[in-house]
């Protein structure tokens, strides 16, 4: 059996302790060629004896000197599609730092039982809202989050920090030098994307829309009839100003 990239990748995925990147695969192939160049073609024999050839693994025949990232990605996609088509107990997922085999969600409970782990704790709607603001607005301060959401963000930020979904980026160049927050690599795995560029487009949470909203929110405006609870549908409202039919007293 000559070199088969798909089989090699399956073995590497199974043996890998973490995500398997294209660079990991390319490094392994380079190591193969480095080791092959240092091996003798046949064993050294004693005088008068015939040297026995070195046993060669058929899977190591015809190994290319270079496998491109595109070839690896395409083969990984084939493996993933085959697992889905076979309704396999494991799935192949791609994260920001490579591919890895994971348990199918429908069987995750058995993994937790094996490891004696509690069920995963879900984020509250409040924490999810805070996380969304940080993801789209980062780097963002607590005051900005609270101004956008209209409620305190302290509890949500604390929980997100504990879950390693956000981290302290630095301090804003504002009075008091408030702390700024951003998302972590764990956040990318949490939402199943490879980079922040894959976040769904959001007109509501985009920096431009938020800046416009904050600017409007800060501007003072005169109270309208709606703000005062008056019915704007009536053609005439009570007024202190004189009208054409009724002179001022």
N, C-alpha and C positions, 0 to 999 in steps of 0.2 A: 504494500500500500504506500503510494507516494505521498508527499506532503499534501495535507488537506487543511487549509486555513480554518475552515469551520470546526473541524474536530479539535484542532489545537486551541482555538478560542474557547470551546466548551470546557476543555480540561483546565485551562487557565482560570476561567470563571469559577469552576468548582473548587480549585485549590487556592484561590486568592483570599487573603484575609480582609480585604477591603475592596473598594471600587477599582476596577481594572481599566486603566486608561490606554489610549492608543500608543502613548509613549512607552508604557510598560511592555506592551507587545513588541514594539520595535526594538526596545532594549534587549528583550529576551532573544530575538532573532539575531541581533548583532553579537550577543554572547555565544550563541550557537556557532556562528561562523568563526569567532575568535578561538573557541575551543577546538573546532574541527581542524583549523589550520595548525594547531599544536599537536594533534594526534598523529601517530605513525600509521601508514597504510597497512602495515602488517606487523605481527609480533616478532620480536627478536628471537631467533632460534639458536640452539646450541650447535656447535660445529658438527657437520654431517647430518643434521636434521633439517627437514623442510619446514620453512616458516609458515605458520598458519595465518590465514588472512584475518583481519580484525572483523568481528561480527558487526554488521551495520543494521541499525533499526530502519526498516523500510519507510517509516513515517518521516525519517530524516533525509530521505532522498529527494533531491530537487527543491530544496528550501531556497527561496529567492533571497537575494542579498538585501532587498528592500521591499517592505509592504507598506503602501501608502495609508495615510489616515482615512482617505475615502474608501479604500478597499476594506479596511477594518470596520468602519461604520456600516458599510453596506452588508458585510457578512454578519455583523451583530444584529442588524435589522432582520435578516433572514432567520437567525436563531430565535429572536423574539417572536416573529410571526409564526414560526413553527410551534413554539410553546403555546401560544394562544390558540392556534388551530387545533392542537391536540388536547385542549382543555387541561393543561398540565397543572400540577400542584404548585409549581414554581413559575415565576415570571422574570423576564429580563427587563430591567429598568435602567435608564440612562440619567445620570445626575451631572452636576457641574464638573465633577472630577473623574468620571468614568462610568463603566457599566458594572452591574452586579446582579446576581440572582437573588430574588426575594420570595418569601412565601406568599402564596395567593391569599388575599384578604379573607376569603371565606374559610380558610384553615388557620388563621392567625391564633385563634383561641387555643389550639392544641400546642402551639409553640409556647404560649404563655404558661400553660399548664406544665409543660416540660421544664421550663425555667422557673416555675413558681413565681411568676410575676403578676402583679395586679393589672386589671384592665387599664388601658391608657386614659388619662384624664383629658377631657375635652375642654377647649377654651370657651369661656363664656362669650356671649354676643358682645359685651363691652370690651373684652380683651381683643376680640377679633377686629372690632372697629378701630381700636388703638393700633393694632398691628398693621391694618390697612393704611392708616394715615402715615405711620412710620415708613412703610414700604414705598409709598408713592411720593412722600414729601422729603425723605431723608437727604441730608441730616436735619433733624427737627428737634426743637426743644419741647419741654413739657408744657410750657405756656402756650405754644402754638397748637399743640395737640388739644389742649383744653379749650382754646378759643374756637377751634374747628368743630369739636364735638359738643361743646357747651356744658361739659361736666368735668369733674375731677378725673385725672388720668393716673393718679399715683398708684392705685391698686393694680390697674392694668399693666402699667410699666413694670411694677415689681414682679408680677407673675410672668411676664414675657422675659424679663432678665433671668429669672429662676429657670425658665425652660430653655434658655440659651437661644432664643429666637431673635433677640435684639442685643445690642451692646452699646457701650458708651463710646461714641466716635471722637468726641473732643468737647470743646467749649465754644459757644458762639461769640462773635465779636460784638457783643451787646452789653449794656450796663448790667453789672453783676456777673458777667461771663457765665450764663446758664449752660447746663450740660446739654449736649446734642446726642441724639440716638440714631442708630442705623440698624439694618438687618444683618444677620450672620449667615454663614454657610449652612447652618442647621435650618435656617428659614427656607433656603432654596430646596432642601430635601423635604421639609414639612409641606410645601405647596407643590412639589414635584416639578420644578423647573431647573434649567441649567444656569440661567443668569437672570438678572433683573430685567433685561431687555425682553424677556418672554412674558412679563406680567401683562395681563389684558389691558388694552388701552382704556383709560378712564378720563372722561372730560371733567368729572366731578372732582377727582382727587389729583388732577395734574397740577404742577406748580403754577402754571399760568392762571388756571381757573381759581385756585385757592388764593393766589395773590389778589386777584380781582375781588373775590368775595371778602377777604380780610379788609381790603381798602374800603369797600362799600360799607362793611360792618362798622368800621371805625368812624365813618363820617356821620356827623349829626344832621338830622333832618327834622323838618317841622312835622308835628303830629297830624295825621290825616283823619278824615271822618271815620274811616274803618278802624283806625287805632283807638278812637274815642267811643267806638261801639255804635255809631250813627248809621242809618240806612242810606247807602249811597245811591240806591235805585230811585229814591224820590226825586222828583224834578226840582223841588224847592226845599231847602232846609231852613230851620229857624235861624235868623241872623239878627244882629243888632244894627246892621246897616239899613238905612232907609230904602224903600222900594219906590217904584214909580206910582203905584196905586195908594201907598200909605206914607204920608209925610212923617218926618221925624218929629217927636213930641218935644 
